[in-house]
């Protein structure tokens, strides 16, 4: 092989490497953007769940103690909307626990036999709870995808992630009370 052939071969290899690294960096950037978008969607769903619960608590169809407990848990959730992730996870788990304690099958039966406004409020809480579960799963799936790509040798060697923090999964109890979503 002549020198010109070697130069051409090296140039082709360098162009292919540059394309691969550029493609990988752009993909990683898109994945990080997806994580941010799914976190924003999760945040919005958590706010919706708290607002729907506040509406139900203030509807006058719950006994005062239950209404106060749900309103306090929902207000706490809204107050911690800007808190760090670990603190927010604890608050949201406590909120889910309050829903579980307050909305027993007996209470749910009474609410379902109530007027249309009560049933609509209960349905909003149920739908918001399901959307929270879905949003958390989508976020965690996006985080897993980023971690998988960032664990690749080429991404680590060429530092394609830059200074972006490694995203973490969001783990809190988001279970709906038994019988709420039937």
N, C-alpha and C positions, 0 to 999 in steps of 0.2 A: 504494500500500500504506500502510496505517495504521501507526502506531507500534507498536500491539499485534501486528500481523502481523510486523513486523521483529523484535520481541522474541521472539516465538514461533519464528521462523526461526533466530535466533541461538541460542536455547535448544536447539532440535533439533540444530543443528550441533555445539554444545558437548557435548551428551549423546552424540552419535554419535562425536565425537572421543574423549571420555572412555572410551566402551566400547571403541573400537579400541585405545587405548593400554593399557587394562586387560587386554584380551585378549592383546595383544602381549607385555606384561610377564609375564603368567601363562604364556604359551607359552615364552618365553625361560627362565623359571624352571624349567619342566618339562624343557626341553632341557639346562639345566645340571645338573639332578638326574640326568638320564639319563647324562650324561658321567661323573658321579661313580659311578653304579652300574656302568657298563661298566668303569671303571677298577678298581673293587673286584673285579669278576668276572675281569678280566685278572690282577690280583694273585693271586687265589685259584688260577687255572689255572697260573700260573707256579710257585706253591708246590707244586701237585700234580705238575707235571712234574718238579720237583727231587726231591720225595719218591719218586716212582716210579723215577727214575733211581738214587737212593740205594739203593732196594730191590734193583734189578737189579745194581748194583755190589757190594752186600754179599751177593749170593746165592751166591757161590762158583763161578759158572759162567763167569766171565770170567777171562782171564789177569790176574795181579796188576797189571801196568802199566796195562792198560786199565781195570781196576776202580778203581785209584787215581786215574787221570785223570778218570774219570766222577764218582767220589765227591768229588774236589776241586772240580770245576766245579759240581756240585749244591750242595755246602756253601757255595761262594762265592755262588751264587744266593740261597740261603736267608739268608745273612748280610747280603746287600744288599737285603733285602725292604723296609727302611725308608729306603733311600738316595734321594737326589734322582733325578728321572726320567732325566736324561742319564747319570748314573753307572750306574743300573740298566739302561738300554738297552745300555751297553757290556758289562756283566756278562752279560746275557742273550744278546747276540750271541756272546760268548766261549763261553757254555754250549752254544749251538746248534752252534758250530764244533767243540767237544769231542765232541758227539754224532756229528757228521759224520765226524770223524777216527776215533773209537773203534768206531763201529758200521758197519764196512765190509760190503759184501755177503757176504764170506767169513765174517765173525764172525756176521752175522745168520743165515746158513745153518746154522752150527754151533749157534746158540742155538735156532733153529726145530726142529732135529732132536733137541733135548734133551728133558728130562722136561716134564711138564705145568706144573710150577711155573715153570720157566724161560720157557716159552712164554707163560704168564699174565703174568709180569713184563715181558716184551717187549711184549706187547699193551697193558699199562698205560702204558708209556712212549710207545708209538705213539698211543694214544688221548689221552693228556695233551698230546702235541705238536700233535695236530689241534685240540684244544680251545683251546690257546694261540693258534694261528693264527686261529681263529674269533673268539675274544675280542678279539684285537688289531684285527681288521677291524671288529667291532661298535663298539669304542671309537673308532677313527678315523672311522667313519661318523658317530657321534654328534658328534664334534668338528667335522667338516665342516658338519653341520647347524647347530650353534651359531654357527660363523663366518659361515655364509650369512645367518642371521637377524640377527646383530649388525652385518653390513655394510649393512643397510638404513638409509636416511636417517632414517626416523622413529625408529628405535631409537637412533641416534647423537644426533640433535637433542634428544630428550627424555631421554637417558641412562637408558634402560630397563634396561640391564645393571647399573646401580649401580656398585659397586666390585669386582665379580667379575672375576677375572683371565681373560684370554682363554685358553681351553684350547688345548693343543697336541697334535698327533698323536704317537703312540708309534711310533718306527721302530727296529726292530732285526731282525736276521736270525733268523727263526723257521722256517727251512726244515728239513724232516725229512731225515734221511739217506736216500739213495737205497735203495729196497727196504724201508724200515722200514714204510711204510704201503701195503701191497698189498692 
